[in-house]
Amino acid sequence: LTLFDPVTYVILMQIRLVVTGVMWSALFSKKLSTHAWLALALITIGCMVKESGKFFDPNQKKDAHAAADSTTTWLAGLAMIALQVGAGVFASVFNETLLKKQPQIS
């Protein structure tokens, strides 16, 4: 959490919606509507645009070693967020799968 400011963290966590849509579609063998895919694409593009400044920051240090360390740290942070998103999405979609397969309780 210390690698990203709060706004960046929240925006990156919005990728969870895209991953949930894809995993839900795959596990339930149901197609998402065109509007749903368009909404997911817009969220993804918005997240990419917000984070693109990290690669093109004019105030970034000129030292190649410091820049490489900064990029490596940032990518490690992204990997940790991807792990968090993946685990959370898998748990929620798998839980939904189990609930749908369970017999109805009356």
C-alpha positions as CSV (number, residue, x, y, z in Angstrom):
1,L,0.0,0.0,0.0
2,T,2.9,2.4,0.6
3,L,4.0,2.1,-3.1
4,F,0.9,3.9,-4.4
5,D,-1.1,7.0,-3.3
6,P,-4.7,6.2,-2.2
7,V,-6.3,7.4,-5.4
8,T,-4.0,5.3,-7.6
9,Y,-4.6,2.3,-5.4
10,V,-8.4,2.7,-5.7
11,I,-8.2,3.2,-9.5
12,L,-6.0,0.1,-9.9
13,M,-8.4,-1.9,-7.8
14,Q,-11.1,-1.1,-10.3
15,I,-9.5,-3.6,-12.6
16,R,-11.2,-6.1,-10.3
17,L,-14.5,-5.3,-12.2
18,V,-12.9,-6.4,-15.5
19,V,-11.3,-9.5,-14.1
20,T,-14.7,-10.4,-12.4
21,G,-16.5,-10.0,-15.7
22,V,-14.1,-12.2,-17.6
23,M,-13.9,-14.9,-14.9
24,W,-17.7,-14.9,-14.4
25,S,-18.3,-15.2,-18.1
26,A,-15.8,-18.1,-18.3
27,L,-17.0,-20.1,-15.2
28,F,-20.7,-19.7,-15.9
29,S,-20.4,-20.1,-19.7
30,K,-22.5,-17.0,-20.2
31,K,-21.8,-14.2,-22.6
32,L,-21.8,-10.7,-21.4
33,S,-23.8,-8.1,-23.4
34,T,-22.1,-5.7,-25.7
35,H,-22.9,-2.9,-23.3
36,A,-21.2,-4.8,-20.4
37,W,-18.1,-5.4,-22.5
38,L,-18.0,-1.7,-23.5
39,A,-18.3,-0.7,-19.9
40,L,-15.5,-3.0,-18.9
41,A,-13.3,-1.6,-21.8
42,L,-14.0,2.0,-20.7
43,I,-13.0,1.2,-17.1
44,T,-9.8,-0.5,-18.4
45,I,-8.9,2.4,-20.6
46,G,-9.6,4.9,-17.8
47,C,-7.2,2.9,-15.5
48,M,-4.5,2.8,-18.2
49,V,-4.8,6.5,-18.9
50,K,-4.6,7.4,-15.2
51,E,-1.5,5.3,-14.7
52,S,0.3,6.1,-18.0
53,G,1.8,9.2,-16.4
54,K,4.0,6.9,-14.3
55,F,6.0,6.0,-17.4
56,F,6.2,9.5,-18.9
57,D,6.9,11.7,-15.9
58,P,9.2,14.6,-16.9
59,N,10.3,15.1,-13.3
60,Q,11.6,11.5,-13.1
61,K,15.2,11.2,-12.0
62,K,17.8,11.1,-14.8
63,D,19.9,8.5,-13.0
64,A,19.3,5.2,-14.9
65,H,19.9,3.0,-11.8
66,A,17.4,5.0,-9.7
67,A,14.8,4.9,-12.6
68,A,15.2,1.2,-12.9
69,D,14.8,0.7,-9.2
70,S,11.7,2.9,-9.2
71,T,10.2,1.0,-12.2
72,T,11.0,-2.3,-10.6
73,T,9.4,-1.3,-7.3
74,W,6.4,0.1,-9.2
75,L,6.0,-3.2,-11.2
76,A,6.4,-5.2,-8.0
77,G,3.5,-3.2,-6.5
78,L,1.4,-3.8,-9.6
79,A,2.2,-7.6,-9.2
80,M,1.0,-7.5,-5.6
81,I,-2.2,-5.7,-6.6
82,A,-2.7,-8.2,-9.4
83,L,-2.3,-11.0,-6.8
84,Q,-4.8,-9.3,-4.5
85,V,-7.3,-8.7,-7.3
86,G,-6.9,-12.3,-8.7
87,A,-7.4,-13.9,-5.3
88,G,-10.4,-11.8,-4.4
89,V,-12.1,-12.3,-7.7
90,F,-11.4,-16.0,-7.7
91,A,-12.8,-16.3,-4.2
92,S,-16.0,-14.4,-5.0
93,V,-16.7,-16.1,-8.3
94,F,-15.9,-19.5,-7.0
95,N,-18.2,-18.9,-4.0
96,E,-21.0,-17.9,-6.4
97,T,-20.4,-21.1,-8.3
98,L,-20.7,-23.2,-5.2
99,L,-23.9,-21.4,-4.1
100,K,-25.5,-21.9,-7.5
101,K,-24.6,-25.7,-7.4
102,Q,-26.0,-26.1,-3.9
103,P,-29.5,-27.5,-3.7
104,Q,-32.3,-25.1,-2.8
105,I,-33.1,-24.9,0.9
106,S,-36.7,-24.2,1.6
